[in-house]
Amino acid sequence: MTDTIMGLDVRLLALWDHLGLASAHVATQVPGDLAAFARAHPGRIAGAALCVPVRLDPAGFTDIATRVLLIAGELGLTNAVTARAAERLPGCGRVVLEGYDAPGWADVVADRTGELVGLMTGFLSRHEATVLSGPARTGSHAGISYRIQGSGPALVLFPFFLAPSQWDPGIEALSRHFTVIVLGGRHLGGVAALEDRARSDSYRRLVRTLLETIAPAPGASILDVGCGSGALDRMLAGSVTRDCTITATDLNPFLLREAAALAEEEGIGTAIRFQVANAEALPFPDAHFDHAFTITVIEECDADRALAELHRVVRPGGRVGVIVRAIDLPQWWHLDLPETIRRKVDIPPQSVGARGVADASLYRRIGRAGFTDVRCFPSLVTFDAPDGPIWRYREDHVLSLLTPEERPLWQAAVEQARAESLLFMANPLHAVVGTKAIA
């Protein structure tokens, strides 16, 4: 079995065996990373903490329901997501973090360290896991990296989707009770989803259209704000950008480390400069770059401040491209569905920060930020890999909305479309390029 087709459940089983884990506690924000393994090998999971998940199909956890702890924010998507899941996981635990909003990018371990560690320790300690001991160590197996510290029952920590601090603020406290095994690599969490998204032909074409509209001259300097795993920067290096210099920034140091490692793996580590940066306060002088772009980032921050910063750091005559999710447009699953299901699944998850933008107001905002010659192109991008992280992440949201009677209808429609080689979903985005005026 090659690395490219090995399922994540197979990778995790190989890792468990490699580390000598007859059973282990697990904690994740992205239940889809764990669901197939939990379904196939329920005995290998001692206890599971699903920490502020914004997407959760509980079907993968029914065999371990009494060993599952659901942790939600009082505000935002995770409250409803975990409440629906609890109804389908009889005997599970569910705790709500009072006064806390937990969007997909929430830094929950940093925000609620003591409370979260206490909840996890109290719940997981009721269940027995393999006890490990020994010196701290790092390694990689089956395409998954790991670092181990502490002693006691094994606790495997999966990557958060976008949390800047990941599990780091809680590891020292958790390692007093557990042997903590922190996972990473291209197959898990936000890195896996971002890499999978960048493999979509239509998504790559949209990004190329954005860069072709920006039209950098050979040797131009380009800033990427919110690069994530660096998948798009690796795609652009040496192609559309034609020997341009790329500075790829992100607020998330974990993602930057993973991005740099992936660039090194592909032999282009020197072609991209990775740097920590906040979109709302970029650490660069005025008029420092020829051009800039940001893709699915300003939904999660103060969009107007971020646009003002992009305007500030590009030179007069420079162009800035922006792409955001479009929660004001329907998403489209190419499936033969009853109207009752269609009404539920056509609405994109309403995931946007209090001052973010994920709608057509983007086009007016970029003008208000001082850009001229504004070119707007709302777009649909398609995803057609039902076994991939992006499809799994999006379908988990859909499945959580469906009744037990509706789920078989959904699955039958998916299988019919797959048999006809017509299985895909289309995701709406708003895209725009503006020019900084020459005084």
Buried (B, 14 or more C-beta within 10 A) or exposed (E): EEEEEBBBBBBBBBBBEBBEBEBBBBBBBBBBBBBBBBBBBBEBBBBBBBBBBBBBBBBBBBBBBEBBBBBBBEBBBBBEBBEBBBEBBEEBBBBBBEEBBBBBBBBBBBBBBEBBBEBBBEBBBEBEBBEBEEEEEEEEBBBBBBBBBBBBBBBBBBBBBBBBBBBBBBBEBBBEBBBBBBBBBBBBBBBBBBBBBBBBEBBBEBBBBBBEBBEBEEEBBBBBBBBBBBBBBBBBBEEBBEEBBBBBBBBBBBBBEBBBBBBEEEEBBEBBBBBEBBBBEBEBEEBBBBBBBBBBBBBBBBBBBBBBBBBBBBBEEBBBBBBBBBBBBBBBBBBEBEEEBBEBBEEBBEBBBEBBBBBBBBBEBBBEBBBEEEBEBBBBBBBBBBEBBBBBBBBBBBBBBBEEEBBEBBEEBBEEBEEEEEBBBBBBBBBBBBBBEEE
